[in-house]
Amino acid sequence: MDISRVMLTDKVAIITGGGRGLGKGFAQGLAAYGAKVVIAERKEEAGEQAAQEIRERGHEALAIGCDVRDGEQVRHMVERTVQEFGGVDCLINNVGGIYLGSNRPPALPFIEQTEDFWDDSYTLNLKTVYYCTSEVAKVMVRQGRGGTIINIASSEALRSAPSFAPYSAYKAAIVNFTRTLALELSQDKIRVNCIAPDAIPTEALTRSFPELAGDAAYAHHVPLARAGTTDDVAGVVIFLASELSSFVTGVTIPVEGGMLAAGGWLRHPKLGWTTNPASFGR
């Protein structure tokens, strides 16, 4: 196998929400493998800081202020990307989450959720994917050289998620959207795939759930007995963006240390694997 198949030399990649958290890690990883990265970030200062760090490492990066919940801003962001770098080869739909504002709890029982709670979650988690994919796919088709679209869902798209009903519903929609679009765009050699991460203690997650910081919080319910890292997910992003995955499309790859395989099994420090949480009192 030609080792150059993993390289992304001169490919142009847009990462939404690339100024912080997982998105920043994706931008750094793609740049390290040769891509010219565009960081589409609502918080412009964070986006520019992330782009500057990449440039200091000798790679090309451009930060564009963009709230991807606004279709017009997305259109301008994609147009500027084409003007600056000549096209688009890869889109990472990274923006999303359970955080709907400082006055909104991240978890809420379904019967307490209001219509605007669902509407705001839809805009953040699914409509953003529509806006960005629509604009970028049109560019890729016109270019005629194929491309890759990578959607970031969650393991909550693949299992039940009490108190996170809208989040899990819209992430599940992304999984099916990925499969559908993979078929529609296949004739244009555009591959569409999805990543479903979990157990990744990002800054935003640990700010709302401090108890989820550090490996100790994951030692029993994650089969690999540790927290995931940004690099764990970025490695899969690089694989899907590169020619290593040239025959892969329409799939969702969980990146969660084996949690879905465990299916409710927990590792007891003395008794081994168990499905009974009460055993942790023994």
C-alpha positions as a Markdown table, in Angstrom:
| # | Residue | x | y | z |
|---|---|---|---|---|
| 1 | Met | 0.0 | 0.0 | 0.0 |
| 2 | Asp | 1.2 | 3.5 | -0.9 |
| 3 | Ile | 1.7 | 5.4 | 2.4 |
| 4 | Ser | 0.8 | 8.6 | 0.6 |
| 5 | Arg | -2.9 | 7.5 | 0.7 |
| 6 | Val | -3.2 | 8.7 | 4.2 |
| 7 | Met | -1.9 | 12.2 | 3.3 |
| 8 | Leu | -4.3 | 15.1 | 2.6 |
| 9 | Thr | -1.8 | 17.3 | 0.8 |
| 10 | Asp | -3.5 | 20.4 | -0.6 |
| 11 | Lys | -7.0 | 19.2 | 0.1 |
| 12 | Val | -9.3 | 21.9 | 1.4 |
| 13 | Ala | -11.2 | 21.0 | 4.6 |
| 14 | Ile | -13.9 | 23.0 | 6.3 |
| 15 | Ile | -14.4 | 22.3 | 10.0 |
| 16 | Thr | -17.5 | 23.8 | 11.6 |
| 17 | Gly | -16.9 | 24.8 | 15.3 |
| 18 | Gly | -13.2 | 24.3 | 14.7 |
| 19 | Gly | -12.1 | 26.9 | 17.3 |
| 20 | Arg | -12.6 | 24.7 | 20.3 |
| 21 | Gly | -13.0 | 21.2 | 21.7 |
| 22 | Leu | -13.2 | 18.3 | 19.2 |
| 23 | Gly | -13.4 | 20.7 | 16.2 |
| 24 | Lys | -10.1 | 22.2 | 17.1 |
| 25 | Gly | -8.5 | 18.8 | 17.3 |
| 26 | Phe | -9.9 | 17.9 | 13.9 |
| 27 | Ala | -8.5 | 21.0 | 12.4 |
| 28 | Gln | -5.1 | 20.4 | 13.9 |
| 29 | Gly | -5.1 | 16.8 | 12.8 |
| 30 | Leu | -6.2 | 17.5 | 9.2 |
| 31 | Ala | -3.6 | 20.3 | 8.9 |
| 32 | Ala | -0.8 | 18.0 | 10.2 |
| 33 | Tyr | -1.6 | 15.6 | 7.3 |
| 34 | Gly | -1.3 | 18.4 | 4.7 |
| 35 | Ala | -4.8 | 19.8 | 4.4 |
| 36 | Lys | -5.6 | 23.5 | 4.1 |
| 37 | Val | -8.1 | 24.0 | 6.8 |
| 38 | Val | -11.0 | 26.5 | 7.2 |
| 39 | Ile | -12.2 | 27.0 | 10.7 |
| 40 | Ala | -15.9 | 28.1 | 10.6 |
| 41 | Glu | -16.4 | 29.4 | 14.1 |
| 42 | Arg | -19.1 | 31.5 | 15.7 |
| 43 | Lys | -16.7 | 32.8 | 18.3 |
| 44 | Glu | -14.3 | 34.6 | 16.0 |
| 45 | Glu | -11.5 | 35.1 | 18.5 |
| 46 | Ala | -11.4 | 31.4 | 19.3 |
| 47 | Gly | -11.4 | 30.6 | 15.6 |
| 48 | Glu | -8.6 | 32.9 | 14.8 |
| 49 | Gln | -6.5 | 31.7 | 17.7 |
| 50 | Ala | -6.9 | 28.1 | 16.5 |
| 51 | Ala | -6.0 | 29.1 | 13.0 |
| 52 | Gln | -2.9 | 31.0 | 14.2 |
| 53 | Glu | -1.7 | 28.0 | 16.2 |
| 54 | Ile | -1.9 | 25.8 | 13.0 |
| 55 | Arg | -0.1 | 28.5 | 10.9 |
| 56 | Glu | 2.7 | 28.6 | 13.6 |
| 57 | Arg | 3.2 | 24.9 | 12.9 |
| 58 | Gly | 3.8 | 25.6 | 9.2 |
| 59 | His | 0.4 | 24.7 | 7.9 |
| 60 | Glu | -2.3 | 26.7 | 6.0 |
| 61 | Ala | -5.4 | 27.7 | 8.0 |
| 62 | Leu | -8.1 | 30.3 | 7.6 |
| 63 | Ala | -10.6 | 31.3 | 10.3 |
| 64 | Ile | -14.0 | 32.6 | 9.1 |
| 65 | Gly | -16.5 | 34.0 | 11.5 |
| 66 | Cys | -19.7 | 32.0 | 10.9 |
| 67 | Asp | -22.8 | 31.0 | 12.9 |
| 68 | Val | -23.8 | 27.8 | 11.0 |
| 69 | Arg | -27.3 | 28.1 | 12.4 |
| 70 | Asp | -27.7 | 30.9 | 9.8 |
| 71 | Gly | -28.0 | 29.7 | 6.2 |
| 72 | Glu | -26.8 | 33.1 | 4.7 |
| 73 | Gln | -23.7 | 33.1 | 6.9 |
| 74 | Val | -22.9 | 29.5 | 5.8 |
| 75 | Arg | -23.3 | 30.5 | 2.1 |
| 76 | His | -20.9 | 33.4 | 2.5 |
| 77 | Met | -18.4 | 31.1 | 4.5 |
| 78 | Val | -18.3 | 28.5 | 1.7 |
| 79 | Glu | -18.0 | 31.2 | -1.0 |
| 80 | Arg | -15.0 | 32.7 | 0.8 |
| 81 | Thr | -13.4 | 29.3 | 1.2 |
| 82 | Val | -13.6 | 28.8 | -2.6 |
| 83 | Gln | -12.3 | 32.3 | -3.2 |
| 84 | Glu | -9.3 | 31.8 | -0.9 |
| 85 | Phe | -8.4 | 28.1 | -1.6 |
| 86 | Gly | -10.0 | 27.4 | -4.9 |
| 87 | Gly | -12.6 | 24.8 | -3.8 |
| 88 | Val | -13.6 | 22.4 | -1.1 |
| 89 | Asp | -12.6 | 18.7 | -0.7 |
| 90 | Cys | -13.8 | 17.9 | 2.8 |
| 91 | Leu | -16.5 | 19.0 | 5.2 |
| 92 | Ile | -16.6 | 18.1 | 8.9 |
| 93 | Asn | -20.1 | 18.9 | 10.3 |
| 94 | Asn | -18.9 | 19.2 | 13.9 |
| 95 | Val | -21.2 | 21.8 | 15.4 |
| 96 | Gly | -23.9 | 20.4 | 17.7 |
| 97 | Gly | -24.5 | 19.5 | 21.3 |
| 98 | Ile | -26.9 | 19.5 | 24.3 |
| 99 | Tyr | -26.1 | 23.0 | 25.4 |
| 100 | Leu | -28.8 | 25.4 | 24.4 |
| 101 | Gly | -27.8 | 28.4 | 26.5 |
| 102 | Ser | -26.8 | 29.3 | 30.1 |
| 103 | Asn | -30.4 | 29.5 | 31.2 |
| 104 | Arg | -31.2 | 26.0 | 29.9 |
| 105 | Pro | -30.3 | 22.8 | 31.7 |
| 106 | Pro | -28.5 | 20.3 | 29.4 |
| 107 | Ala | -30.7 | 17.4 | 30.6 |
| 108 | Leu | -34.4 | 17.7 | 31.1 |
| 109 | Pro | -37.2 | 15.1 | 31.4 |
| 110 | Phe | -39.3 | 14.8 | 28.3 |
| 111 | Ile | -42.5 | 16.0 | 29.9 |
| 112 | Glu | -40.8 | 19.2 | 31.0 |
| 113 | Gln | -39.4 | 20.0 | 27.5 |
| 114 | Thr | -41.0 | 22.8 | 25.6 |
| 115 | Glu | -41.5 | 23.3 | 21.9 |
| 116 | Asp | -38.7 | 25.9 | 21.7 |
| 117 | Phe | -36.4 | 23.5 | 23.5 |
| 118 | Trp | -36.9 | 21.0 | 20.6 |
| 119 | Asp | -36.7 | 23.8 | 18.0 |
| 120 | Asp | -33.4 | 25.1 | 19.3 |
| 121 | Ser | -32.0 | 21.6 | 19.5 |
| 122 | Tyr | -33.1 | 21.0 | 15.9 |
| 123 | Thr | -31.4 | 24.1 | 14.7 |
| 124 | Leu | -28.2 | 23.4 | 16.5 |
| 125 | Asn | -27.9 | 19.7 | 15.8 |
| 126 | Leu | -29.6 | 19.0 | 12.4 |
| 127 | Lys | -30.4 | 22.2 | 10.5 |
| 128 | Thr | -26.7 | 23.2 | 10.7 |
| 129 | Val | -25.8 | 20.0 | 9.0 |
| 130 | Tyr | -28.3 | 20.7 | 6.3 |
| 131 | Tyr | -27.1 | 24.2 | 5.7 |
| 132 | Cys | -23.4 | 23.3 | 5.4 |
| 133 | Thr | -23.9 | 20.1 | 3.5 |
| 134 | Ser | -26.2 | 21.7 | 1.0 |
| 135 | Glu | -23.7 | 24.5 | 0.2 |
| 136 | Val | -20.6 | 22.3 | 0.1 |
| 137 | Ala | -22.1 | 19.5 | -1.9 |
| 138 | Lys | -23.1 | 21.9 | -4.6 |
| 139 | Val | -19.5 | 23.1 | -4.8 |
| 140 | Met | -18.1 | 19.5 | -4.8 |
| 141 | Val | -20.5 | 18.5 | -7.7 |
| 142 | Arg | -19.5 | 21.5 | -9.7 |
| 143 | Gln | -15.8 | 20.7 | -9.2 |
| 144 | Gly | -16.2 | 17.2 | -10.5 |
| 145 | Arg | -13.3 | 15.8 | -8.4 |
| 146 | Gly | -15.3 | 14.1 | -5.6 |
| 147 | Gly | -15.0 | 14.8 | -2.0 |
| 148 | Thr | -15.7 | 13.7 | 1.6 |
| 149 | Ile | -18.4 | 14.8 | 4.0 |
| 150 | Ile | -18.0 | 13.6 | 7.6 |
| 151 | Asn | -20.9 | 14.2 | 10.1 |
| 152 | Ile | -20.4 | 14.1 | 13.8 |
| 153 | Ala | -23.2 | 12.4 | 15.6 |
| 154 | Ser | -23.1 | 10.7 | 19.0 |
| 155 | Ser | -23.5 | 7.2 | 20.5 |
| 156 | Glu | -26.8 | 8.6 | 21.8 |
| 157 | Ala | -27.9 | 8.3 | 18.2 |
| 158 | Leu | -27.6 | 4.5 | 18.5 |
| 159 | Arg | -29.1 | 3.9 | 21.9 |
| 160 | Ser | -31.7 | 5.3 | 24.3 |
| 161 | Ala | -30.9 | 8.6 | 26.1 |
| 162 | Pro | -33.3 | 9.5 | 28.9 |
| 163 | Ser | -33.6 | 13.3 | 29.5 |
| 164 | Phe | -31.8 | 13.9 | 26.1 |
| 165 | Ala | -34.7 | 13.1 | 23.8 |
| 166 | Pro | -34.3 | 15.9 | 21.2 |
| 167 | Tyr | -30.5 | 15.6 | 21.1 |
| 168 | Ser | -30.6 | 11.8 | 20.6 |
| 169 | Ala | -33.5 | 12.1 | 18.0 |
| 170 | Tyr | -31.6 | 14.6 | 15.9 |
| 171 | Lys | -28.3 | 12.8 | 16.1 |
| 172 | Ala | -30.1 | 9.6 | 15.0 |
| 173 | Ala | -31.5 | 11.6 | 12.1 |
| 174 | Ile | -27.9 | 12.5 | 11.1 |
| 175 | Val | -27.0 | 8.8 | 10.9 |
| 176 | Asn | -29.8 | 8.1 | 8.5 |
| 177 | Phe | -29.1 | 11.4 | 6.6 |
| 178 | Thr | -25.6 | 10.1 | 6.2 |
| 179 | Arg | -26.7 | 6.8 | 4.6 |
| 180 | Thr | -29.2 | 8.5 | 2.3 |
| 181 | Leu | -26.8 | 11.2 | 1.1 |
| 182 | Ala | -24.1 | 8.6 | 0.5 |
| 183 | Leu | -26.3 | 7.1 | -2.1 |
| 184 | Glu | -27.4 | 10.3 | -3.7 |
| 185 | Leu | -23.9 | 11.7 | -4.1 |
| 186 | Ser | -22.1 | 8.5 | -5.0 |
| 187 | Gln | -22.4 | 9.1 | -8.7 |
| 188 | Asp | -20.3 | 12.3 | -8.1 |
| 189 | Lys | -17.7 | 10.3 | -6.2 |
| 190 | Ile | -18.6 | 12.2 | -3.0 |
| 191 | Arg | -18.3 | 9.9 | 0.1 |
| 192 | Val | -20.5 | 10.6 | 3.1 |
| 193 | Asn | -19.8 | 9.0 | 6.5 |
| 194 | Cys | -20.5 | 9.6 | 10.2 |
| 195 | Ile | -18.7 | 9.3 | 13.5 |
| 196 | Ala | -20.5 | 8.6 | 16.7 |
| 197 | Pro | -18.2 | 9.6 | 19.7 |
| 198 | Asp | -18.8 | 9.2 | 23.4 |
| 199 | Ala | -16.9 | 9.3 | 26.7 |
| 200 | Ile | -14.8 | 12.3 | 25.4 |
| 201 | Pro | -14.4 | 14.8 | 28.3 |
| 202 | Thr | -14.3 | 18.0 | 26.3 |
| 203 | Glu | -14.1 | 21.4 | 28.1 |
| 204 | Ala | -17.8 | 22.0 | 27.4 |
| 205 | Leu | -18.9 | 18.6 | 28.8 |
| 206 | Thr | -16.9 | 18.8 | 32.0 |
| 207 | Arg | -18.1 | 22.3 | 32.6 |
| 208 | Ser | -21.6 | 21.1 | 32.8 |
| 209 | Phe | -20.8 | 17.7 | 34.3 |
| 210 | Pro | -17.6 | 18.1 | 36.5 |
| 211 | Glu | -17.9 | 14.5 | 37.6 |
| 212 | Leu | -17.0 | 13.3 | 34.1 |
| 213 | Ala | -13.4 | 14.8 | 34.2 |
| 214 | Gly | -10.5 | 12.3 | 34.2 |
| 215 | Asp | -10.1 | 8.6 | 33.5 |
| 216 | Ala | -11.5 | 7.5 | 36.9 |
| 217 | Ala | -15.0 | 8.5 | 35.8 |
| 218 | Tyr | -14.8 | 6.1 | 32.9 |
| 219 | Ala | -12.9 | 3.2 | 34.5 |
| 220 | His | -15.9 | 0.9 | 35.1 |
| 221 | His | -18.4 | 1.5 | 32.3 |
| 222 | Val | -16.0 | 2.0 | 29.4 |
| 223 | Pro | -14.5 | -1.4 | 28.4 |
| 224 | Leu | -11.1 | 0.2 | 27.5 |
| 225 | Ala | -11.2 | 1.7 | 31.1 |
| 226 | Arg | -10.3 | 5.2 | 30.2 |
| 227 | Ala | -11.7 | 8.4 | 28.8 |
| 228 | Gly | -11.5 | 9.1 | 25.1 |
| 229 | Thr | -9.4 | 11.9 | 23.7 |
| 230 | Thr | -9.7 | 14.4 | 20.9 |
| 231 | Asp | -6.9 | 12.5 | 19.1 |
| 232 | Asp | -8.9 | 9.3 | 19.3 |
| 233 | Val | -11.7 | 10.9 | 17.3 |
| 234 | Ala | -9.4 | 12.9 | 15.0 |
| 235 | Gly | -7.7 | 9.7 | 13.9 |
| 236 | Val | -11.0 | 8.4 | 12.5 |
| 237 | Val | -11.7 | 11.8 | 10.9 |
| 238 | Ile | -8.3 | 11.6 | 9.1 |
| 239 | Phe | -9.0 | 8.0 | 8.0 |
| 240 | Leu | -12.4 | 9.0 | 6.5 |
| 241 | Ala | -11.0 | 12.1 | 4.9 |
| 242 | Ser | -8.1 | 10.3 | 3.2 |
| 243 | Glu | -7.8 | 7.8 | 0.4 |
| 244 | Leu | -7.4 | 5.0 | 3.0 |
| 245 | Ser | -11.2 | 5.0 | 3.2 |
| 246 | Ser | -11.8 | 5.4 | -0.6 |
| 247 | Phe | -14.3 | 2.4 | -0.6 |
| 248 | Val | -16.1 | 3.5 | 2.5 |
| 249 | Thr | -19.3 | 5.5 | 2.4 |
| 250 | Gly | -22.6 | 5.6 | 4.2 |
| 251 | Val | -21.3 | 4.2 | 7.5 |
| 252 | Thr | -21.4 | 5.4 | 11.1 |
| 253 | Ile | -18.3 | 4.5 | 13.1 |
| 254 | Pro | -18.7 | 4.6 | 16.9 |
| 255 | Val | -15.7 | 6.0 | 18.8 |
| 256 | Glu | -16.5 | 5.2 | 22.4 |
| 257 | Gly | -14.1 | 2.6 | 23.8 |
| 258 | Gly | -16.5 | -0.3 | 23.4 |
| 259 | Met | -19.5 | 1.1 | 25.3 |
| 260 | Leu | -22.1 | 0.1 | 22.7 |
| 261 | Ala | -20.6 | -3.4 | 22.6 |
| 262 | Ala | -20.9 | -3.7 | 26.4 |
| 263 | Gly | -24.6 | -3.0 | 26.1 |
| 264 | Gly | -25.0 | -2.2 | 29.8 |
| 265 | Trp | -22.2 | -4.4 | 31.2 |
| 266 | Leu | -20.1 | -2.7 | 33.8 |
| 267 | Arg | -16.6 | -3.7 | 35.0 |
| 268 | His | -16.6 | -4.2 | 38.8 |
| 269 | Pro | -13.1 | -3.8 | 40.3 |
| 270 | Lys | -13.3 | -7.1 | 42.1 |
| 271 | Leu | -16.2 | -9.1 | 40.6 |
| 272 | Gly | -15.4 | -8.6 | 37.0 |
| 273 | Trp | -18.1 | -7.8 | 34.4 |
| 274 | Thr | -21.7 | -7.4 | 35.7 |
| 275 | Thr | -25.0 | -5.9 | 34.5 |
| 276 | Asn | -26.1 | -5.2 | 38.1 |
| 277 | Pro | -25.1 | -1.7 | 39.3 |
| 278 | Ala | -26.1 | -2.7 | 42.9 |
| 279 | Ser | -23.0 | -5.0 | 42.9 |
| 280 | Phe | -20.8 | -1.9 | 43.2 |
| 281 | Gly | -22.0 | -1.6 | 46.8 |
| 282 | Arg | -20.3 | -4.9 | 47.7 |
